[in-house]
C-alpha cells in the first residue's frame, strides 16, 4: 500500500465530497442518511478547498484520495468570505425546510442558512481544521502525519494556535486528538472544542 500526503489539486474536489459523506456519521459512512449526497460536503469540506487550496492536503493511495485535512489559518476571515461568496448561491438552491423536518438534509440546510457563528472562547485559536480518512487509510499513523503537515504550514504562516470541534459520539476521533496533543477548550451539548498552541 503506497500512501502519500500530497498537495490538493482541483480535480480532487469530487473526492472530497465523497470522503466527507463516507465519514459523515461520526466517522462512519453516512451515504444512506442523506437524500442529497453533496449536502454535507457543501458545508464541511468544499469551501475549504475552494478558498484555502494551500491548506488542503490529500492522503492518497496511488494518487487516489482516501483522506484529507482541510482548514483555514484565519477562521474569522473564512467565515466572512463564505458568508459573502459561498453560502448565498446554496441558500438559493436549498430553501429553508419546514420546522417539522428533522432529517439530516434539513439539519445541514439550516446550517447553510445560519452560516458560521463565531464562538468567543475560540477566538484566541484563530485557525481551525477538519480531518477525515476512509477506513482503508486508518490505523497507519497517517492521521498524525496529516496533522503535522497542516500544523507545519500554519507555523510557516505564523499562526499562534489552532482549534477543531468533534462530535461527542465520535469517541475514536476524541481519543486521537487527545493523543496528538490537543487540549479541551470547551464542551458543548453535542460537541467538544479542542485546541493546540503552535507558537
C-alpha positions as CSV (number, residue, x, y, z in Angstrom):
1,X,0.0,0.0,0.0
2,X,1.6,3.2,-1.2
3,X,0.1,6.0,1.0
4,X,1.4,9.6,0.4
5,X,0.3,13.0,1.6
6,X,0.3,15.4,-1.3
7,X,-1.0,19.0,-2.1
8,X,-4.6,19.4,-3.3
9,X,-5.5,19.5,-7.0
10,X,-8.8,21.0,-8.3
11,X,-9.6,17.6,-9.7
12,X,-9.7,16.2,-6.1
13,X,-12.9,18.2,-5.3
14,X,-15.4,15.4,-6.1
15,X,-13.3,13.0,-3.9
16,X,-13.5,15.5,-1.0
17,X,-17.3,15.4,-1.2
18,X,-17.3,11.6,-1.3
19,X,-14.9,11.2,1.7
20,X,-16.9,13.8,3.7
21,X,-20.1,11.8,3.1
22,X,-18.4,8.4,3.8
23,X,-17.1,9.6,7.1
24,X,-20.1,11.9,7.9
25,X,-21.8,9.7,10.6
26,X,-19.3,10.3,13.4
27,X,-16.6,8.8,11.3
28,X,-18.8,6.2,9.7
29,X,-20.4,6.1,6.3
30,X,-23.4,8.5,6.1
31,X,-24.3,7.6,2.5
32,X,-27.7,6.1,3.5
33,X,-28.5,9.0,5.8
34,X,-28.7,11.8,3.2
35,X,-31.0,12.2,0.3
36,X,-28.7,14.8,-1.3
37,X,-25.2,13.2,-1.3
38,X,-23.5,16.6,-1.8
39,X,-25.1,18.5,1.2
40,X,-22.7,17.6,3.9
41,X,-19.7,18.4,1.7
42,X,-21.1,21.8,0.8
43,X,-20.8,22.8,4.4
44,X,-17.9,20.8,5.9
45,X,-15.5,20.2,3.0
46,X,-15.7,22.0,-0.3
47,X,-15.4,25.7,0.8
48,X,-12.1,25.0,2.5
49,X,-10.6,23.5,-0.7
50,X,-12.1,26.4,-2.7
51,X,-10.8,29.2,-0.5
52,X,-7.8,27.6,1.0
53,X,-6.3,25.2,-1.5
54,X,-2.8,25.9,0.0
55,X,-4.1,24.4,3.4
56,X,-5.8,21.4,1.8
57,X,-3.7,18.2,1.9
58,X,-4.7,14.9,0.4
59,X,-3.9,11.4,1.8
60,X,-3.7,9.4,-1.4
61,X,-3.2,5.7,-2.3
62,X,-1.7,5.5,-5.8
63,X,-2.8,9.2,-6.2
64,X,-6.4,8.3,-5.4
65,X,-7.7,10.4,-2.4
66,X,-8.7,8.3,0.6
67,X,-8.4,11.1,3.2
68,X,-7.8,14.8,3.7
69,X,-7.0,17.6,6.1
70,X,-8.6,20.9,5.4
71,X,-9.0,24.2,7.2
72,X,-8.2,27.9,7.5
73,X,-5.4,29.9,9.1
74,X,-8.0,32.6,10.0
75,X,-11.5,31.4,11.0
76,X,-13.0,34.9,11.1
77,X,-11.9,35.8,7.5
78,X,-13.1,32.4,6.3
79,X,-16.5,33.0,7.9
80,X,-16.7,36.3,6.2
81,X,-15.8,35.1,2.7
82,X,-18.1,32.1,2.9
83,X,-20.9,34.4,4.0
84,X,-20.2,36.6,1.1
85,X,-19.4,34.2,-1.7
86,X,-20.2,30.5,-0.7
87,X,-23.5,30.4,1.1
88,X,-25.7,32.8,-0.9
89,X,-25.9,30.5,-4.0
90,X,-26.5,27.5,-1.8
91,X,-29.3,29.3,0.1
92,X,-30.9,30.0,-3.3
93,X,-30.6,26.3,-4.2
94,X,-31.8,24.9,-0.9
95,X,-34.7,26.8,0.7
96,X,-35.2,26.6,4.4
97,X,-37.0,23.4,5.3
98,X,-40.2,23.3,7.4
99,X,-39.6,23.3,11.2
100,X,-41.2,19.8,11.4
101,X,-38.5,18.4,9.1
102,X,-36.0,16.6,11.3
103,X,-34.0,14.9,8.5
104,X,-30.2,15.2,8.3
105,X,-30.6,17.0,5.0
106,X,-32.7,19.6,6.8
107,X,-30.2,20.0,9.5
108,X,-27.4,20.8,7.1
109,X,-29.6,23.1,5.0
110,X,-30.3,25.0,8.3
111,X,-26.6,25.3,8.9
112,X,-26.1,26.7,5.4
113,X,-28.7,29.3,6.1
114,X,-27.3,30.1,9.5
115,X,-23.7,30.3,8.3
116,X,-20.8,30.2,10.7
117,X,-21.3,31.8,14.1
118,X,-18.0,32.8,15.8
119,X,-17.6,31.5,19.3
120,X,-15.8,33.9,21.6
121,X,-14.0,31.2,23.5
122,X,-12.2,30.1,20.3
123,X,-11.0,33.5,19.1
124,X,-7.5,33.0,20.6
125,X,-7.2,29.8,18.4
126,X,-7.6,31.5,15.0
127,X,-7.0,28.6,12.7
128,X,-9.3,25.5,12.5
129,X,-9.3,22.2,10.7
130,X,-11.3,19.2,9.6
131,X,-9.7,15.8,9.0
132,X,-11.4,12.7,7.5
133,X,-9.9,9.4,6.5
134,X,-11.6,6.4,4.9
135,X,-11.2,3.1,6.6
136,X,-8.5,1.8,4.2
137,X,-6.3,4.7,5.3
138,X,-6.9,4.4,9.1
139,X,-4.7,2.9,11.7
140,X,-1.4,3.5,9.8
141,X,-0.2,6.7,11.5
142,X,-1.3,8.9,8.6
143,X,-3.8,10.9,10.6
144,X,-0.9,12.1,12.8
145,X,1.2,12.9,9.7
146,X,-1.7,14.9,8.2
147,X,-1.9,17.0,11.5
148,X,1.8,17.5,11.4
149,X,1.7,18.6,7.8
150,X,-1.1,21.1,8.5
151,X,0.4,22.5,11.7
152,X,3.8,22.9,10.0
153,X,2.1,25.0,7.3
154,X,0.4,27.1,10.0
155,X,3.7,27.7,11.8
156,X,5.2,28.9,8.4
157,X,2.2,31.4,8.3
158,X,2.9,32.5,11.9
159,X,-0.5,31.3,13.2
160,X,-0.4,31.1,17.0
161,X,-3.0,28.4,17.7
162,X,-5.5,26.1,16.2
163,X,-8.9,24.6,17.2
164,X,-11.3,22.0,16.0
165,X,-14.7,20.6,17.0
166,X,-15.6,17.0,17.2
167,X,-19.0,15.4,17.9
168,X,-19.2,13.6,21.3
169,X,-20.3,10.4,19.6
170,X,-17.1,10.2,17.7
171,X,-15.1,8.6,20.5
172,X,-12.3,7.4,18.2
173,X,-11.6,10.9,17.0
174,X,-11.7,12.3,20.5
175,X,-9.0,9.8,21.6
176,X,-6.9,10.6,18.5
177,X,-6.9,14.3,19.2
178,X,-6.0,13.8,22.9
179,X,-3.1,11.6,21.8
180,X,-1.9,14.2,19.3
181,X,-1.6,16.9,21.9
182,X,-4.9,18.7,21.6
183,X,-6.5,20.0,24.9
184,X,-10.2,20.6,25.6
185,X,-11.1,24.3,25.2
186,X,-14.8,24.0,25.8
187,X,-17.6,21.4,25.9
188,X,-21.0,22.0,24.1
189,X,-24.2,20.0,24.1
190,X,-23.2,17.7,21.2
191,X,-19.5,18.5,20.6
192,X,-16.2,19.3,22.2
193,X,-13.8,22.0,21.1
194,X,-10.1,21.1,21.2
195,X,-7.2,23.4,20.8
196,X,-3.4,23.4,20.4
197,X,-0.9,26.3,20.7
198,X,1.6,26.4,17.8
199,X,3.9,29.3,18.7
